[in-house]
Amino acid sequence: MEEALFRLMCPHRFSRHFNKTAVNFISILVLILVLQTGGCSLSKPRHRLGCFPTSTPGTRFISSDKLGQHGYGFSPFERNGITYTCNGGHIDITHLRIGADNTRYVTDKVYNCIMKGQSEFSFGLAGDKSKHMVKISYPENWGQSDKEHIAREVSLQLGQYLAFTATTWHEMLTWYGYQTMAVFPEFASAFSWEDIYSNLLGTYLSVIAMRNTEVDFNHAMTAALNEELKKLGGLSGKQAKDAAEMMRGKWFEGSLSVTMKKRNLDIGLDDGYITPITVPGFCKTEQVVLYPVPSSDVSRYGFSMDYEILPREYEKKKLLRIVYPDRNGKTIKPEIHFAPIMARIRENAVRRFGPEVDTPYEYGGSAYASNTPAHTPDTYTYAADDTVAYDSANEYKPVETSTSIYEEYTPAEAATTSSYEIYEPIEVSTTSSYEVYEPIEVSTTSSYEVYEPIEVATATSYEEYEPAKSITTLSYDEDGHLEAESDEINTLLASIRAKVSKI
């Protein structure tokens, strides 16, 4: 196998004297691939670099039917970039793959935890510093029947939930200034109009791939991705770029430096679904697909989970202050804290970019399709004609529902109390500028102790040295001559007077 690989990679160097160094390199590469895609425990997914959905330098627009083969580990055959679908808008394939691989990774962590009877574990995302801490509670009769099947179902559901929540947390961090790579600012990409939808789609497809036991994960993921993008109405790379260019000046500005004016802040808090943002009128017909957000409720299996995030990034204080105004908390509980955090983010987004910052396009009578009622991925179904099935009794999901969360969770007064700390640091810095930026005035408050020690020394000089105490008792006699208490001094003065009188 190694020789065959080398023939393919370096045919011009292959000869009867086979290069042993190259063989060793190929052996190591094959071993890495095996370790990354198999074995008892999965390695953390590799880091991938994404790009903006804007028609600007650095963005790779790719055709939805030419994405190559997915690779959990290293893969030279994977193609990443931005594509466009009529029913889901722009899709960031890089974000989608990150969501998929993290779902597989965390699912494996949950499954191993349950099968070993452990009560807790932790994980992290590539590029982030936060620690995600999970505690599992078991049913009373756990292990009596069908243990492996139930463990598999619970791990699939919790794996998807944890991966989606962790990638959403990453978007929150970058909104408040976190940078995975210090030299590349990420604020413009935080909650960009395709990110959250792409992340969720990746977690959804990962579960489909893991349920496919006929092929390995990479092949199953490749097949699931290609099939789903067909159903979403995937287009060519050129069309993806044209769709972005149509929104120049409306959704984004700039070229080398991009200002992202359109964001998708829908993380499913209001109705349990995420609505994509599509380019108005770009496709003649569209049936926008809403995907349900994963659920952490595994009570039907008798399990429960407690999940907290321990932020370790420099920006953690900005997020913790939103949910702990008294500054006493150190962890984020997503099911409690994500709502007020998103409310604050939206308030600041509206202040920066206007009230339409996250408003989906009003689709003018076109239908909305949702991947149905339950949060569990195994309940997704498709109609015979390959269109996404939906519940006709519940009609379609209106766009307006995505904004209802902000009426529930936005206490305007509470939000504004710290908004200047987050988005207008100049005003905050001036309140303490004398301590931070004008240390000269601070130093003068103690300058006499620090910089003028002479006065301190003179305070005790008379007690320590007393070099001429008698001089202090000089006085004048009746003739107007100087007179001292010491006879020696008086003799000296008389001698001086005599010499002066002779002159």
C-alpha positions in Angstrom: 0.0 0.0 0.0 2.8 2.4 0.9 4.6 1.7 -2.4 1.4 2.2 -4.4 0.8 5.6 -2.6 4.4 6.7 -3.3 4.0 5.7 -7.0 1.0 8.0 -7.2 2.6 10.9 -5.4 6.1 10.8 -6.8 6.1 8.7 -10.1 9.2 10.5 -11.4 11.3 9.4 -8.5 10.2 5.9 -8.2 12.7 3.3 -9.2 14.1 -0.1 -8.2 16.0 1.7 -5.4 12.9 2.8 -3.5 13.3 5.9 -1.4 13.0 4.5 2.2 12.7 8.0 3.6 9.6 8.6 1.6 8.2 5.2 2.6 8.7 6.2 6.3 6.9 9.5 5.7 4.0 7.8 4.0 3.8 5.3 6.8 3.5 8.1 9.3 0.9 9.8 7.3 -1.2 6.6 7.0 -0.8 6.1 10.7 -2.1 9.6 11.4 -5.1 9.1 9.2 -5.9 5.8 10.9 -5.6 7.4 14.4 -7.8 10.4 13.3 -10.5 8.3 11.8 -10.7 5.2 13.9 -9.6 3.5 17.1 -11.1 3.5 20.6 -11.3 7.3 21.0 -11.4 10.1 18.5 -8.9 12.9 18.4 -10.2 16.4 18.5 -11.3 17.7 15.1 -8.7 19.6 13.1 -9.0 23.4 12.7 -10.3 24.8 9.5 -10.1 28.4 8.2 -13.4 29.8 7.0 -14.1 32.9 4.9 -16.8 35.7 4.7 -19.9 35.1 2.5 -19.0 38.4 0.8 -17.8 38.9 -2.8 -14.5 40.3 -1.6 -10.9 39.2 -1.9 -10.1 36.0 0.0 -13.6 34.4 -0.3 -13.7 31.1 -2.1 -17.0 30.5 -3.9 -17.6 26.9 -4.8 -20.2 24.8 -6.6 -22.5 22.8 -4.3 -22.0 19.7 -6.4 -18.2 19.8 -6.3 -17.2 19.7 -2.7 -14.9 16.6 -2.7 -14.8 14.0 -0.1 -15.2 14.9 3.6 -12.3 14.2 5.9 -12.5 14.1 9.6 -8.7 14.1 9.8 -6.4 15.4 7.1 -7.9 15.2 3.7 -6.4 16.5 0.4 -9.7 15.9 -1.4 -11.9 18.2 0.6 -13.1 21.5 -0.9 -14.2 24.3 1.3 -15.7 27.7 0.8 -19.1 29.5 0.3 -21.8 28.0 -1.9 -25.4 29.2 -2.4 -28.7 27.3 -2.1 -32.1 28.6 -3.1 -33.8 27.2 0.0 -31.1 27.9 2.5 -29.2 30.9 1.3 -25.4 31.0 1.5 -23.8 27.9 3.1 -20.3 28.1 4.6 -19.0 24.6 3.9 -16.1 25.1 6.3 -18.4 25.9 9.2 -20.7 23.0 8.1 -17.8 20.6 8.3 -16.6 22.0 11.6 -20.1 21.4 13.0 -20.2 17.9 11.6 -16.8 16.8 13.0 -17.4 18.3 16.4 -20.8 16.5 16.6 -19.0 13.2 15.9 -16.3 14.0 18.4 -18.6 15.0 21.2 -21.0 12.1 20.4 -18.0 9.7 20.9 -17.2 11.4 24.2 -20.7 11.0 25.5 -20.9 7.4 24.4 -17.6 6.4 26.0 -18.7 8.2 29.2 -22.0 6.3 29.4 -20.6 2.9 28.5 -17.9 3.3 31.2 -20.5 4.4 33.7 -18.8 7.7 34.3 -20.7 10.7 35.5 -18.8 13.6 33.9 -16.4 14.6 31.1 -15.2 17.8 29.4 -14.3 18.9 25.9 -13.2 21.9 23.9 -13.2 23.2 20.4 -10.1 23.6 18.3 -9.1 27.3 18.5 -11.1 28.1 21.6 -9.9 28.1 25.2 -13.3 27.6 27.0 -13.8 24.4 28.9 -17.2 22.7 28.3 -18.1 20.6 31.4 -20.8 17.9 31.2 -22.4 15.8 34.0 -24.6 12.8 33.2 -27.3 11.4 35.5 -28.4 7.8 34.8 -31.8 6.1 35.2 -32.3 3.9 38.2 -32.5 0.7 36.2 -29.6 1.5 33.9 -27.9 -1.4 32.3 -30.7 -4.0 32.7 -31.7 -4.0 29.1 -30.6 -2.7 25.7 -27.8 -0.7 27.2 -25.7 -0.2 24.1 -28.6 0.9 21.9 -29.9 3.5 24.5 -26.3 4.8 25.0 -26.0 5.3 21.3 -29.3 7.2 21.0 -28.5 9.4 24.0 -25.0 10.1 22.8 -26.3 11.0 19.3 -28.8 13.5 20.7 -26.5 15.0 23.3 -23.6 15.1 20.9 -25.5 17.2 18.4 -26.8 19.5 21.1 -23.4 20.0 22.7 -21.6 20.6 19.4 -24.2 23.1 18.2 -24.2 24.9 21.5 -20.3 25.0 21.6 -20.1 26.5 18.1 -22.8 29.1 19.0 -20.7 30.0 22.0 -17.8 30.6 19.7 -19.9 33.1 17.7 -20.6 34.9 21.0 -17.0 35.1 21.9 -16.0 36.5 18.5 -18.8 39.1 18.8 -17.1 40.4 21.9 -13.6 40.5 20.3 -12.1 37.0 20.6 -9.7 36.0 17.8 -8.8 32.4 17.2 -5.6 33.7 15.5 -4.4 37.0 17.0 -3.6 38.7 13.7 -7.0 38.1 12.2 -10.0 40.1 13.7 -13.2 38.0 13.7 -15.9 40.4 14.6 -17.0 40.8 11.0 -17.6 37.0 10.9 -19.5 36.7 14.2 -23.1 35.7 13.4 -22.6 36.6 9.8 -25.8 35.8 7.8 -24.8 32.2 6.9 -22.8 31.0 10.0 -25.4 29.7 12.5 -27.5 28.0 9.7 -24.3 26.3 8.4 -23.2 25.2 11.9 -26.6 23.6 12.5 -26.8 21.9 9.1 -23.4 20.4 9.8 -24.5 18.9 13.1 -27.7 17.5 11.5 -25.8 15.9 8.6 -23.3 14.4 11.1 -26.0 12.5 12.8 -27.3 11.2 9.5 -23.7 10.1 8.6 -23.2 8.3 12.0 -26.4 6.4 11.6 -25.2 5.1 8.3 -23.4 1.9 9.3 -22.8 0.7 5.7 -19.8 3.0 5.1 -17.2 4.9 7.2 -18.0 8.3 8.5 -16.2 10.3 5.8 -18.0 8.6 3.0 -21.3 8.7 4.8 -20.8 12.5 5.5 -19.9 13.1 1.9 -23.1 11.4 0.6 -25.3 13.1 3.2 -23.9 16.6 2.3 -24.3 16.1 -1.4 -27.8 14.8 -1.0 -28.9 17.6 1.3 -27.5 20.4 -0.9 -29.5 19.0 -3.8 -32.7 19.3 -1.8 -31.8 22.8 -0.7 -31.3 23.8 -4.4 -27.6 24.1 -4.5 -26.1 26.4 -7.2 -22.7 27.0 -8.9 -19.8 28.9 -7.5 -20.3 31.7 -9.9 -24.0 32.0 -8.8 -22.9 32.0 -5.2 -20.7 35.0 -5.9 -23.3 36.8 -7.9 -25.8 36.3 -5.0 -23.3 37.9 -2.6 -22.5 40.8 -5.0 -26.2 41.6 -5.3 -26.2 42.6 -1.6 -23.1 44.8 -1.7 -23.8 48.0 0.1 -26.9 46.5 1.8 -25.6 43.5 3.7 -21.9 44.3 3.6 -19.5 47.1 2.7 -15.8 47.2 1.8 -13.3 45.0 0.0 -10.1 44.2 1.9 -11.7 45.4 5.1 -15.2 44.2 5.3 -18.1 45.7 7.4 -20.7 43.1 7.9 -24.1 44.8 8.1 -26.4 41.7 7.9 -26.3 39.2 10.7 -28.3 36.1 11.5 -28.9 36.2 15.3 -31.5 33.4 15.3 -30.2 30.5 17.4 -33.7 28.9 17.8 -34.6 30.4 21.2 -38.0 31.6 20.2 -39.6 28.7 18.2 -37.0 26.0 18.2 -36.0 26.5 14.5 -33.4 28.5 12.7 -34.5 30.5 9.7 -31.9 31.1 6.9 -31.4 34.5 5.3 -31.6 34.2 1.5 -30.9 36.8 -1.1 -34.2 38.5 -2.2 -35.3 37.5 -5.7 -32.2 35.6 -6.6 -34.0 32.3 -7.2 -37.3 32.3 -9.1 -38.8 29.8 -6.7 -37.8 28.9 -3.2 -39.1 27.0 -0.3 -37.0 28.1 2.6 -36.0 25.2 4.9 -36.0 25.7 8.7 -34.0 23.2 10.7 -34.9 22.4 14.4 -32.2 23.1 17.0 -31.0 20.1 18.9 -32.5 19.4 22.3 -30.8 18.4 25.6 -33.9 16.6 26.9 -33.1 12.9 27.1 -35.6 12.2 29.8 -37.5 9.6 27.6 -34.4 7.4 28.2 -34.3 8.2 31.9 -31.2 10.3 31.5 -30.5 14.0 32.3 -27.5 16.3 31.7 -26.0 19.3 33.4 -23.9 21.4 31.1 -21.7 24.5 31.9 -19.1 26.5 30.0 -16.0 27.8 31.9 -14.7 30.7 29.8 -11.0 31.1 29.7 -10.7 33.7 27.0 -9.7 37.3 27.7 -13.2 38.4 26.7 -14.9 36.3 29.3 -15.7 39.3 31.6 -17.8 41.0 29.0 -20.1 38.0 28.7 -20.1 37.1 32.4 -21.2 40.6 33.4 -24.3 40.2 31.3 -25.6 37.2 33.3 -23.9 38.0 36.6 -24.4 41.8 37.2 -23.0 41.2 40.8 -19.9 39.6 39.2 -20.1 36.5 41.4 -20.5 33.9 38.7 -17.7 32.2 36.7 -19.6 29.7 34.4 -22.1 30.0 31.6 -25.2 27.8 31.7 -26.4 27.8 28.1 -30.0 27.0 28.7 -30.3 29.8 31.1 -27.8 32.4 30.0 -27.8 32.2 26.2 -31.1 34.1 26.0 -30.0 37.3 27.8 -26.6 37.2 26.1 -28.3 37.1 22.7 -30.7 39.8 23.7 -27.7 42.0 24.6 -26.0 41.2 21.3 -29.0 42.0 19.3 -29.5 45.3 21.1 -25.9 46.3 20.3 -26.2 45.0 16.7 -29.3 47.2 16.2 -27.4 50.2 17.6 -24.5 49.6 15.2 -26.2 48.5 12.0 -29.9 49.5 12.4 -33.1 47.6 13.1 -32.9 45.4 10.0 -29.6 43.9 11.0 -31.0 40.4 11.5 -34.4 40.6 9.7 -34.9 37.8 7.2 -36.2 38.7 3.8 -40.0 38.7 3.6 -40.5 36.0 1.1 -43.5 37.4 -0.7 -45.8 34.4 -0.3 -43.2 31.7 -0.9 -43.5 28.7 1.4 -41.5 27.9 4.5 -40.6 24.3 5.1 -39.3 22.9 8.3 -37.6 19.6 9.0 -40.5 18.9 11.3 -41.8 18.9 14.8 -39.4 17.0 17.0 -35.9 18.0 18.0 -34.5 14.5 17.5 -32.7 14.0 14.2 -34.0 10.5 13.6 -37.5 11.9 13.0 -36.6 13.9 9.9 -38.6 12.7 6.8 -38.8 13.6 3.2 -41.6 13.5 0.7 -41.6 11.2 -2.3 -40.6 14.0 -4.6 -37.5 14.7 -2.4 -38.9 18.0 -1.1 -38.7 18.5 2.6 -41.8 17.3 4.4 -43.6 19.6 6.8 -46.6 19.6 9.1 -49.4 21.1 7.1 -51.6 21.4 10.2 -49.2 23.9 11.7 -48.9 25.9 8.5 -45.5 27.5 7.8 -43.2 29.2 10.3 -43.5 32.9 9.9 -40.4 35.1 9.9 -41.8 37.3 12.7 -41.4 34.5 15.3 -37.7 34.8 15.3 -37.9 38.3 16.9 -40.2 37.4 19.8 -37.4 36.3 22.0 -36.2 39.9 22.3 -39.4 41.1 23.9 -39.1 38.4 26.5 -35.5 38.8 27.5 -34.4 42.3 26.8 -34.6 44.5 29.9 -33.6 47.7 28.1 -32.4 49.4 31.3 -30.2 46.5 32.3 -28.7 46.2 28.9 -27.7 49.8 28.7 -26.0 49.8 32.1 -23.0 48.1 30.7 -23.3 48.7 27.0 -20.7 51.5 27.1 -18.2 49.0 28.7 -18.6 46.7 25.7 -19.1 48.9 22.7 -17.8 52.3 23.7 -14.7 51.6 25.7 -13.4 55.2 25.1 -15.9 56.7 27.5 -15.2 54.0 30.1 -11.5 54.5 29.9 -11.8 58.2 30.5 -13.5 57.6 33.9 -10.3 56.2 35.2 -7.9 57.9 32.9 -6.0 59.6 35.7 -5.0 56.2 37.1 -4.3 54.5 33.7 -3.2 57.2 31.3 -1.9 60.0 33.5 0.3 58.4 36.1 2.3 61.6 36.6 -0.5 63.1 38.7 -0.7 60.0 40.8 3.0 59.9 41.4 3.0 63.5 42.8 0.7 62.5 45.6 3.6 60.7 47.3 6.5 62.6 45.6 7.8 64.0 48.9 8.3 60.6 50.3 9.7 59.1 47.1 11.5 61.8 45.3 12.6 64.3 48.1 14.2 62.3 50.8 16.3 65.4 51.9 13.6 66.6 54.2 13.3 63.2 55.8 17.0 63.2 56.5 17.1 66.7 58.1 14.4 65.8 60.5 16.9 63.8 62.6 20.2 65.5 61.7 20.4 67.5 65.0 20.0 64.4 67.2 22.5 62.3 65.2 25.3 64.7 64.4 25.0 67.9 66.7 28.3 69.3 65.2 28.0 72.9 66.6 25.7 73.1 69.6 27.6 75.9 71.3 27.2 78.2 68.4 23.5 78.3 69.0 24.1 80.0 72.4 26.0 83.1 71.1 24.9 86.5 72.5 26.2 90.1 72.8 27.7 91.6 76.0 27.2 95.2 77.3 30.0 96.5 75.0 28.4 94.9 71.9 30.9 92.1 71.7 29.9 88.5 70.9 29.9 86.3 74.0 29.6 82.5 74.3 29.1 80.0 77.2 32.3 78.2 76.4 35.5 79.8 77.7 37.5 78.4 74.8 35.2 80.2 72.3 35.4 83.5 74.3 39.2 83.4 74.3 39.1 82.8 70.6 36.8 85.7 70.1 39.0 88.0 72.2 42.0 87.1 70.2 40.2 87.9 67.0 39.1 91.3 68.3 42.6 92.1 69.4 44.0 91.3 66.0 41.3 93.3 64.2 41.9 96.4 66.5 45.6 96.4 65.5 44.7 96.5 61.9 
